Amino acid sequence: MTENSIVLSEVKGRVALLTINRPEALNALNIAVQKKMVELLKQHDQDSNISCIVITGSAKAFAAGADIKEMANKSASEMAELDFFAGWREVSTIRTPIIAAVSGYALGGGCELAMACDLVVAGESAKFGQPEIKLGIMPGMGGSQRLTKLVGRSKAMELILTGRNFTAAEAEAMGLVARIFPDAELLDKAMELASTIAGYGKHAVRAAKEAVNRAEEVSLHEGLLFERRLFHALFATHDQKEGMAAFSEKRTAKFTNS
Ligand code: CAA
């Protein structure tokens, strides 16, 4: 494990666990966190021994938003010049599945980072929200787009225009959260989920991730064509032959990511 870093990185089997580590600021996402997070995500994405990534937060937050103090005195031209938050776009270029394990606050940029991951699991007392409106701003790390796609226009409007927090149960009911676990079990359960995914063939997992994410971008017709091309391509892998042979031979498949 990397010690004293703003993002801790630990590898367990084929799963990389990244922990945002600014507990004194409730893991507020400053530029240093963004750079380190993206650097580690890219590093693990290139590592043939890693098949799933979990992102979580230290102490009592996933992340309480972008760092308000870092932004407060910037001018519009500085924000534009820096293309502030653009670095977070890199999260969606990662091919390895990313699970957000949310305990405590996931507000503003924290909620937006969770939604940029492939699936979100939450502790039962997690609190989500897009409170930017209360600061005289609006979501800027994808919230107006990803939340709307996830929960629909009406609900997204209500949440973004009121800035109210919402519970893990509400987030699950809206489709933002995939699973809720007791707070004390969250990390173990997230790692278990990640290990299950990491146990399957890497080519199939990456292709499935890509196809599901493509559904948000293209028409149904284009999406179905894209899915079928990827599906056909998987028949070039050893893992497809192994997976289907194992089924016929009534044994557990041994995937080799080839
Ligand atoms: N940025 C910078 N610092 C933050 C922060 C943030 N987003 N959230 C919390 N902190 C800091 C606090 O300033 C405080 O630091 P000090 O001890 O130095 O004062 C420390 O973390 C602990 O926070 P609190 O004392 O406020 O803790 P609390 O338990 O009383 O309240 C909270 C928790 C309700 C989450 C409260 O901290 C809060 O409202 N935070 C801001 C939430 C927010 O507005 N997030 C959106 C940010 S803007 C954004 O994200 C834009 C975007 O689209 C990307």
Residues whose N, C-alpha, C, O or C-beta is under 5 A from the ligand:
A	BS01	CAA	E24 A25 L26 A28 A64 G65 A66 D67 I68 K69 Y105 L107 G108 G109 P131 E132 M138 P139 G140 M141
